[in-house]
Amino acid sequence: MIRIVGLGLSIDFVPLGGVLRLLTCSKVFLDIYTSYWYPSIELLAEILERRGMEVKKAGRYDLEGDSIKNIVEEAKHSDICIAVAGDPLIATTHSAIVVEALRRGINVEVFPASSILNVAVTLSCLQAYRFGKMVTIVKPKNGIVYEYPLHVVKSNRDRDLHTLALLEIDLELNYFMTPREALEILFNIQRSYGYNVVDYDDKIIILKALGSEDSSVEVESAREILGKNYPPALYTLIIPAKSLHPIEKECIENINKIKLKPLTSIELLKEIIDTVTSYSMKRKLFNV
């Protein structure tokens, strides 16, 4: 069978059920291209390899296109795990693997985990039911400006809804879009249309590297963001609705006081895996 396992955003978010499933598989494909897992996906690979497991750090060409058929063929004879940072079928292409496996009669299990969607909304202090459509802001390519993100923000703000904006990353090129770059793109697009979707004084929530030692949640005006240089990191923006509930307003004014320090270490994860393995073998829990 194929198990597609979510790892959460980081070592601090990795679910126990996900660990159990990884330990049942003959081979684990660790997705290293759709998102970043803190502190490092290489450290997780090392832990699993030390347990004698076959681990492949898989890039785009290992998990897409013709490679899907190879994975499905392999799953006819053994249990294969595909481990993905965050929630495994959110904003990834791995649903194609599910479709191909089921088409060819291979059993599939999908194990969800925390993703930027629920963690960002939780840490924003904003009401979840007031979020509209989310969007990914991407940089222009080959002279093409992708204007869709601004239209999404406009539609949400017209309906008095918040917008969760993912920023483009390319792990293979070590590229992380910064908040300043994202807002420059939005402002350039709205100038071309004559819109006034985002004002310079609008407050924007910046979520940085959630789950890492450097994670932070801050609120800054668009003007402040456009005047700052940001270090490379995995960023997410939330553009709030024009009007806020009094509780939302007071909460985001104090958002920087929220504690985000991760507690789990690689050493602790090793101990947890050892304990889980010992307990599972005794109880025969590996028949998940």
Secondary structure, DSSP 8 states (H G I E B T S, - for coil): -EEEEE-BSBTTT--HHHHHHHHH-SEEEEE-SSS--BS-HHHHHHHHHHTT-EEEEE-HHHHSTTHHHHHHHHTTTS-EEEEESBSTTSSSSTHHHHHHHHHTT--EEEE----HHHHHHHHHTS-GGGB---EEE---BTTB---HHHHHHHHHHHTT-BEEEEE-EETTTTEE--HHHHHHHHHHHHHHHT--SS-TT-EEEEEESTTSTT-EEEEEEHHHHHT----S--EEEEE--SS--HHHHHHHHTGGGS-------HHHHHHHHHHHHHHHHHHTTT--
